[in-house]
Amino acid sequence: MKKNIIAMAVAAAVAAPAAAMADTTLYGKIHASYDFWGGDNADDSDYSLASNSSRIGIKGKEEISDNLSLIYQWEQGIDWGGDAGSGIGGNTRNTFVGFTGGWGTVIAGRHDTPMKLVGRKYDLFGDTVAGARSITKGLSANAAVDGETAGFDERIDNVVAYATPDLAGFQAMGAYISNWSGDDQTAATRINNEYDAYSISAGYEIAGFSIDGAYEVHNMADPAVVGMTDEESAYRVGAGYEIGGFKLVGLYQSISDVGFVSGADVDMWGAGAAYSFGKSTIKGQYYAADDVDGVDDSDGELWSVGYDYKMSKQTKVYAVYGSMESGANANYELGYGTGHGERAYYDGDGNDSNAFSVGVIHKF
């Protein structure tokens, strides 16, 4: 579960200077790719440059006492030659202020939900065109089920979260979101917690084995539409094992009342494997979503294969191929909601989409 705390653990781990003054670090990630799209897209042969969750940020820590430190982080998406924005103009990423110590970490701000962090931990193709979030986010139904959903792989404002310290391999995290809807609702509903949510996770790691679980609920004001409900929820369980150069991962997820449509339940699952040798890694992954209850032909399948080559400690290049098959009454789209940047136009009629992508990732 150590990796699940991501931004909080990274910020908390920044070494305090001897004089106990605030220590601030500039960091970032460049992730650019060139994508060749096929399948049922606009012209069956679209290609473009994409900026895949490229970012820049500052993070820091000030030691206040032996068991209490202030931590902070600001992280902003940046465009690296695609069309996601203009320079430093992308979405605000994990940005928060908080405190940490031997008792754990508490933050307030904008942050990935614990549910999302569990999913990212077991996705071998995160932020690429073949990432699993195009399935697990929960956009799995026809127009009637699309609804007002925050999705289940979200980075959300109005977060207050607590993460336990590492307890002999066990860690847990809980977050309360006072309003997940943002400007999607009127001013009257954005201040009274009628669109709140909570997300919790727990996990354990030992001797190369890891297991994590998460549960998340989104609430909304009482709907006036027949067949709608005031709550949607989901849980997911992921597990992994690493030995030598081999890595195996798997994840199961179940969503109830997706899009706040009563009875619209859907199950999803996936598995992947990777093998690293020298500076190279080969990997493959498969994810599938069943039909939404009551909606025929609303299933989806995602196949992903890839090759990574580590050029240095901070830089790697890769090649990835992803193929999405979407049911006639579903709207699964390759690369949608995955952290990948630009994508080709998709007709949305339940057809297939695929893409081949080559990219470079550099961290600083």
C-alpha positions as CSV (number, residue, x, y, z in Angstrom):
1,M,0.0,0.0,0.0
2,K,3.0,2.2,0.2
3,K,2.7,3.4,-3.3
4,N,-1.0,4.2,-2.8
5,I,-0.3,7.3,-0.8
6,I,1.6,8.8,-3.8
7,A,1.6,12.6,-3.4
8,M,1.2,12.6,0.4
9,A,3.9,10.2,1.0
10,V,6.2,11.9,-1.4
11,A,5.7,15.3,0.2
12,A,6.0,13.8,3.7
13,A,9.3,12.1,2.8
14,V,11.0,15.4,1.8
15,A,14.0,15.8,4.1
16,A,13.8,18.7,6.5
17,P,16.8,21.0,6.6
18,A,19.0,21.1,9.7
19,A,17.7,24.6,10.5
20,A,14.1,23.3,10.5
21,M,13.2,25.8,7.8
22,A,10.7,24.9,5.0
23,D,12.3,22.9,2.2
24,T,10.7,23.3,-1.2
25,T,11.5,21.1,-4.2
26,L,10.7,21.7,-7.9
27,Y,9.7,18.6,-9.8
28,G,8.0,17.5,-12.9
29,K,7.3,14.9,-15.5
30,I,7.4,15.1,-19.3
31,H,5.4,12.5,-21.1
32,A,5.0,13.0,-24.8
33,S,3.8,10.5,-27.4
34,Y,2.9,10.2,-31.0
35,D,-0.2,8.2,-31.7
36,F,-1.5,6.4,-34.8
37,W,-5.3,5.8,-34.5
38,G,-7.3,3.1,-36.4
39,G,-10.6,1.3,-36.1
40,D,-13.9,3.2,-36.2
41,N,-12.4,6.7,-35.9
42,A,-13.0,9.8,-38.1
43,D,-10.8,8.7,-41.1
44,D,-9.6,5.3,-39.8
45,S,-6.1,6.7,-39.9
46,D,-5.7,9.7,-37.6
47,Y,-2.4,10.5,-36.0
48,S,-1.2,13.3,-33.6
49,L,1.1,14.3,-30.8
50,A,-0.2,13.9,-27.2
51,S,0.9,15.3,-23.9
52,N,0.0,12.6,-21.3
53,S,-0.5,14.0,-17.9
54,S,2.8,16.0,-18.2
55,R,3.2,18.1,-15.1
56,I,5.2,20.5,-13.0
57,G,5.0,21.1,-9.3
58,I,6.5,22.2,-6.0
59,K,6.4,20.3,-2.8
60,G,7.8,20.9,0.6
61,K,7.9,20.2,4.3
62,E,8.6,22.2,7.4
63,E,9.4,20.4,10.7
64,I,7.4,22.0,13.5
65,S,8.2,19.5,16.3
66,D,9.6,16.0,16.6
67,N,6.3,14.4,15.6
68,L,4.6,17.1,13.5
69,S,5.5,18.6,10.1
70,L,3.7,20.9,7.8
71,I,3.5,19.6,4.2
72,Y,2.3,21.2,1.0
73,Q,2.2,20.6,-2.7
74,W,1.1,22.4,-5.9
75,E,1.0,20.4,-9.1
76,Q,-0.2,21.7,-12.5
77,G,-0.7,19.9,-15.8
78,I,1.4,21.2,-18.7
79,D,1.1,20.8,-22.4
80,W,4.1,19.4,-24.1
81,G,3.4,20.0,-27.8
82,G,-0.1,18.5,-28.1
83,D,-3.4,20.3,-27.9
84,A,-4.4,19.8,-24.3
85,G,-3.7,23.4,-23.3
86,S,-1.2,26.1,-23.7
87,G,2.0,25.8,-21.7
88,I,1.2,25.7,-18.0
89,G,-2.5,25.7,-18.6
90,G,-3.7,22.2,-18.0
91,N,-5.8,21.0,-15.1
92,T,-4.6,21.5,-11.5
93,R,-3.4,18.2,-10.2
94,N,-2.9,17.0,-6.6
95,T,-2.6,20.3,-4.7
96,F,-2.9,20.4,-1.0
97,V,-1.7,21.5,2.5
98,G,-1.5,19.2,5.5
99,F,0.3,17.8,8.4
100,T,2.3,14.6,8.9
101,G,4.0,12.7,11.7
102,G,4.3,9.2,13.2
103,W,0.6,9.2,13.6
104,G,-0.1,9.5,9.9
105,T,-0.8,12.2,7.4
106,V,-3.8,14.5,6.9
107,I,-4.4,16.8,4.0
108,A,-6.9,19.2,2.6
109,G,-7.2,20.3,-1.1
110,R,-7.5,18.6,-4.5
111,H,-6.4,15.0,-4.6
112,D,-6.8,11.6,-6.2
113,T,-9.4,9.5,-4.3
114,P,-8.2,6.4,-2.4
115,M,-10.4,4.4,-4.9
116,K,-8.4,5.9,-7.8
117,L,-5.1,5.2,-6.2
118,V,-5.9,1.5,-5.9
119,G,-6.7,1.3,-9.6
120,R,-3.6,3.1,-10.7
121,K,-1.4,0.8,-8.6
122,Y,-2.5,-2.2,-10.7
123,D,-2.7,-0.6,-14.1
124,L,0.4,-1.4,-16.2
125,F,-0.4,1.2,-18.8
126,G,-1.3,4.2,-16.7
127,D,-1.4,7.6,-18.6
128,T,-0.9,5.9,-22.0
129,V,-3.4,5.5,-24.8
130,A,-4.0,1.9,-23.5
131,G,-4.7,2.7,-19.8
132,A,-7.3,0.7,-18.0
133,R,-9.3,3.8,-16.8
134,S,-11.2,3.9,-20.1
135,I,-13.0,0.8,-18.6
136,T,-12.8,1.3,-14.8
137,K,-14.0,4.9,-14.7
138,G,-17.5,3.7,-15.1
139,L,-18.6,5.2,-18.4
140,S,-20.1,2.0,-19.5
141,A,-23.7,2.5,-20.5
142,N,-26.0,4.0,-23.1
143,A,-27.1,7.6,-22.9
144,A,-29.7,6.9,-20.3
145,V,-27.1,5.5,-17.9
146,D,-24.4,8.1,-18.7
147,G,-26.0,10.4,-16.0
148,E,-24.4,12.8,-13.6
149,T,-21.5,10.7,-12.4
150,A,-18.2,11.8,-11.0
151,G,-16.7,8.6,-12.2
152,F,-14.6,6.2,-10.1
153,D,-11.1,7.2,-11.1
154,E,-11.2,10.8,-10.1
155,R,-9.1,13.6,-8.8
156,I,-11.5,15.9,-7.0
157,D,-11.6,19.3,-5.3
158,N,-12.9,19.7,-1.7
159,V,-11.0,16.7,-0.3
160,V,-10.1,16.1,3.3
161,A,-8.1,12.9,3.7
162,Y,-6.2,10.9,6.3
163,A,-3.6,8.2,5.6
164,T,-2.2,5.9,8.3
165,P,1.6,5.4,8.6
166,D,3.1,2.2,7.3
167,L,2.1,-0.4,10.0
168,A,4.3,-3.4,9.2
169,G,3.1,-3.4,5.6
170,F,-0.5,-2.3,6.3
171,Q,-1.8,1.1,5.3
172,A,-5.2,2.7,5.0
173,M,-6.6,5.9,3.6
174,G,-9.9,7.7,3.9
175,A,-11.2,10.8,2.2
176,Y,-14.3,12.9,2.4
177,I,-15.4,15.1,-0.5
178,S,-17.8,17.9,0.5
179,N,-18.8,18.4,-3.1
180,W,-17.8,16.4,-6.1
181,S,-20.0,18.2,-8.6
182,G,-18.2,21.6,-8.7
183,D,-19.7,24.0,-11.2
184,D,-21.9,21.2,-12.7
185,Q,-24.6,22.2,-10.2
186,T,-26.2,25.5,-9.2
187,A,-24.7,27.7,-6.5
188,A,-27.5,26.7,-4.2
189,T,-26.4,23.0,-4.2
190,R,-22.7,23.6,-4.2
191,I,-22.5,24.6,-0.5
192,N,-24.9,22.3,1.3
193,N,-23.1,18.9,0.8
194,E,-26.0,17.3,-1.2
195,Y,-23.4,16.3,-3.7
196,D,-20.8,14.8,-1.3
197,A,-18.8,11.6,-1.5
198,Y,-16.5,9.4,0.6
199,S,-13.8,7.0,-0.5
200,I,-11.7,4.6,1.6
201,S,-9.0,2.1,0.9
202,A,-6.8,-0.4,2.8
203,G,-3.9,-2.6,1.7
204,Y,-1.1,-4.9,2.8
205,E,2.3,-5.7,1.3
206,I,4.7,-8.4,2.2
207,A,7.5,-10.3,0.4
208,G,6.6,-9.2,-3.1
209,F,2.8,-9.7,-2.6
210,S,0.3,-6.9,-2.3
211,I,-3.5,-6.7,-1.9
212,D,-5.7,-3.6,-1.8
213,G,-9.3,-2.8,-1.5
214,A,-11.4,0.3,-1.9
215,Y,-15.0,1.5,-1.6
216,E,-16.5,4.8,-2.8
217,V,-19.9,6.4,-2.6
218,H,-21.2,9.4,-4.5
219,N,-24.4,11.2,-3.2
220,M,-26.7,13.7,-4.9
221,A,-29.8,15.6,-4.1
222,D,-33.0,13.7,-4.3
223,P,-33.6,13.2,-8.1
224,A,-36.9,14.3,-9.6
225,V,-36.5,11.8,-12.5
226,V,-38.3,8.4,-12.3
227,G,-35.8,5.6,-12.2
228,M,-32.9,7.7,-10.8
229,T,-31.5,7.3,-7.4
230,D,-29.6,9.6,-5.0
231,E,-26.5,7.3,-4.7
232,E,-24.0,5.4,-6.8
233,S,-21.3,3.3,-5.3
234,A,-18.4,1.0,-6.2
235,Y,-15.8,-1.3,-4.7
236,R,-12.6,-2.7,-6.2
237,V,-10.0,-5.2,-5.1
238,G,-6.5,-5.4,-6.6
239,A,-3.7,-7.8,-6.0
240,G,-0.1,-8.2,-7.4
241,Y,2.9,-10.4,-7.1
242,E,6.6,-9.7,-8.1
243,I,9.4,-12.2,-8.2
244,G,12.6,-11.8,-10.1
245,G,11.8,-9.9,-13.3
246,F,8.1,-11.0,-13.3
247,K,5.1,-9.0,-12.2
248,L,1.5,-10.1,-12.2
249,V,-1.5,-7.9,-11.4
250,G,-5.2,-8.3,-11.3
251,L,-8.2,-6.1,-10.4
252,Y,-12.0,-6.6,-9.9
253,Q,-14.5,-3.9,-9.7
254,S,-18.3,-3.7,-9.2
255,I,-20.4,-0.5,-9.6
256,S,-24.0,-0.2,-8.3
257,D,-26.4,2.3,-9.8
258,V,-23.9,3.7,-12.3
259,G,-24.8,7.2,-13.4
260,F,-27.4,7.3,-10.5
261,V,-29.7,5.0,-12.5
262,S,-31.5,2.6,-10.2
263,G,-30.5,-1.0,-10.9
264,A,-27.8,-0.1,-13.4
265,D,-25.1,-2.3,-12.0
266,V,-21.9,-3.4,-13.8
267,D,-18.9,-5.6,-13.0
268,M,-15.4,-5.1,-14.5
269,W,-12.2,-7.1,-14.1
270,G,-8.7,-7.1,-15.5
271,A,-5.3,-8.8,-15.3
272,G,-1.8,-8.1,-16.6
273,A,1.7,-9.4,-16.6
274,A,5.1,-7.8,-17.2
275,Y,8.7,-9.2,-17.5
276,S,11.8,-7.0,-17.1
277,F,15.2,-8.0,-18.3
278,G,18.1,-5.6,-18.5
279,K,16.8,-2.2,-19.4
280,S,13.7,-3.6,-21.2
281,T,10.2,-4.5,-20.0
282,I,7.5,-6.3,-22.0
283,K,4.0,-6.3,-20.8
284,G,0.4,-7.1,-21.6
285,Q,-3.0,-6.4,-20.1
286,Y,-6.7,-7.3,-20.6
287,Y,-9.7,-5.6,-19.1
288,A,-13.4,-6.4,-19.6
289,A,-16.7,-4.9,-18.5
290,D,-19.9,-7.0,-18.4
291,D,-23.2,-5.6,-19.7
292,V,-24.9,-3.1,-17.5
293,D,-27.9,-4.7,-15.9
294,G,-30.9,-4.1,-18.1
295,V,-28.9,-2.9,-21.0
296,D,-28.0,-5.5,-23.7
297,D,-24.8,-5.0,-25.7
298,S,-23.3,-2.6,-23.2
299,D,-20.1,-4.5,-22.6
300,G,-16.5,-3.7,-23.4
301,E,-13.1,-5.2,-23.8
302,L,-9.6,-3.6,-23.8
303,W,-6.4,-5.3,-24.9
304,S,-3.0,-3.7,-24.3
305,V,0.5,-4.7,-25.1
306,G,3.7,-2.7,-24.8
307,Y,7.5,-2.5,-24.6
308,D,9.5,-0.1,-22.3
309,Y,13.2,0.7,-22.6
310,K,14.9,2.5,-19.7
311,M,17.5,4.8,-21.1
312,S,18.5,6.2,-17.7
313,K,17.2,6.5,-14.1
314,Q,14.9,9.3,-15.2
315,T,14.2,8.6,-18.8
316,K,12.5,5.8,-20.7
317,V,10.9,5.3,-24.2
318,Y,8.1,3.0,-25.0
319,A,5.8,1.5,-27.6
320,V,2.2,0.6,-26.8
321,Y,-0.7,-0.9,-28.8
322,G,-4.3,-0.8,-27.4
323,S,-7.6,-2.1,-28.8
324,M,-11.0,-1.4,-27.5
325,E,-14.2,-3.3,-28.4
326,S,-17.4,-1.6,-27.4
327,G,-20.9,-3.1,-27.3
328,A,-23.5,-1.5,-29.6
329,N,-25.2,0.2,-26.6
330,A,-22.0,1.2,-24.8
331,N,-19.7,4.2,-25.2
332,Y,-16.3,2.8,-24.3
333,E,-13.6,4.7,-26.0
334,L,-9.9,4.0,-26.1
335,G,-7.9,6.6,-24.2
336,Y,-11.0,8.3,-22.7
337,G,-10.4,9.5,-19.1
338,T,-7.0,7.7,-18.8
339,G,-4.6,10.6,-18.4
340,H,-3.7,10.3,-22.0
341,G,-3.9,13.5,-23.9
342,E,-5.5,14.1,-27.3
343,R,-7.4,11.3,-29.0
344,A,-9.0,10.7,-32.4
345,Y,-12.7,11.3,-33.0
346,Y,-14.8,8.3,-32.2
347,D,-18.2,7.8,-33.7
348,G,-19.7,6.4,-30.5
349,D,-21.9,3.9,-32.2
350,G,-20.6,0.9,-30.3
351,N,-17.8,0.2,-32.7
352,D,-14.1,-0.5,-32.1
353,S,-11.1,1.8,-31.7
354,N,-7.4,1.0,-31.6
355,A,-4.1,2.9,-31.5
356,F,-0.4,2.4,-31.7
357,S,1.7,4.9,-29.6
358,V,5.4,5.6,-29.2
359,G,6.4,7.9,-26.4
360,V,9.1,9.2,-24.0
361,I,8.9,9.8,-20.3
362,H,11.3,12.0,-18.4
363,K,11.1,12.8,-14.7
364,F,12.9,15.7,-13.0
